[in-house]
Amino acid sequence: MYCIDDKKYPCTTSLTMKYIGGKWKAVILIHLIRKLRYNELRKELPMVTERTISLQLKELEEDGLIKRTVHTSKPPLKVEYELTEFGTTLIPLLNAISEWGRETAKNNKRIDVVV
């Protein structure tokens, strides 16, 4: 059993999913393998609402996976996001998930690739 902030996780898989689970966290993390400004990230994820992106970024930052850097003190703010050292430990996992999806899309006749 594993415990973070009084929340229990029965196995290491559930512990991992605490960090990358949900519909958009892994997607956001794979885009942040390279440092991106907030607006660049939004353009990469046009199907995700701005509110959802903001909430997921806050959770990822609280979990120590990403770092938020503000470069200006007055609006419009220039905000960049990047993986922390802890976050970079996920890169092999994120790449494996991405490759699995690529192979599945190629081999599963029910999946249409829309460009």
N, C-alpha and C positions, 0 to 999 in steps of 0.2 A: 504494500500500500504506500502511496505517495501523497504528500499533503502540501499544498501551497495556499497561504492565506486562509487556513481552516477549511479549504475545499479538498476533498479526498479524490484521488485517482487510483483505480484498482490495478492498473498496469502501465507499463512504459508507453504503450500505444495511446492510451487515453491521455497520458501526460503530454505526449507529442501533439495530439490533436487539440489540447488546451491552447497551444501556441499557434498552430496553423489551421485549425478547424474552422468551419464556416465556409460560406460560399465564395468569399473574395479574398481572404487573407493570403492564401498561397499564391493567388494570381497577382496580388499587389507585391508580395515579396519577390516573385520572380522578375517583375518589372524593375524592382529596386536593386537588382544585382548591379545595375549601373545607377549612379546618382541621378536623380530627376527632380526638377522643380515640380511644384504641386500641379500647375497647369499642364505640364508635359504628361504627368501621370493621368490626369483627367482625360486627356486626348487619347491615351492608350486604352482607356476603359470607358468608351462612350455609352455602354449599356448599363453602367453603374451610376446611381444617383450621387450627387455631390455630398449629400448627408451621409450616405453609406461609406463613401471613401473616407470622409473625415473621421467618422466613428471608428472605422477599422484602423486607420493610421494612429489614432489616439491609443487604441488597445495595443497595437504592435509596439508603440513607443513605451507604454507603461510596462510591457513585458520585456523591454530591453532589446528587442530585435532590430529596431530602426532608430535612427537619430534624426531629429528635426533641427535644421539650422535656419535662423532668420537673418538675412543679410542687410536689411534696411530697418530703420526705426520708425519711419512714417509710411503711410499707405501710398501707393500699393506696395504691400510687403513682398519681398522676394524670399520665398521659403523653399528650401531644398530638403529632400529626404534621401537617406542612404542606409544601407545595412550597417549595424554595429559589428564589432568583432564576433559577438555572440550570434548575431544574425547571419554572418557569413558561414557559420558552421552548418547552416541549412542548405547551402548552395548544392551540394551533391544530391540531397534529398529532393529539392525542387527540380533539378535537372532530370532526375530519375522519373519523377511524376510527369514531367513534360514529355519525356521520351515515351513513357508508357501510353500517354494520350495520343501521341503522334502515331505510334504503331497500331493502337486500337482503331484510330480513325482510318488508317490505311487498310486494315484487315476486316473491319466490321461493315458488312454491306448495308446495315441499317443507318450508318452515319454518312450524311452528305457533307462534303467539304464545300462551304460557301465562301467565295472570295470577295 
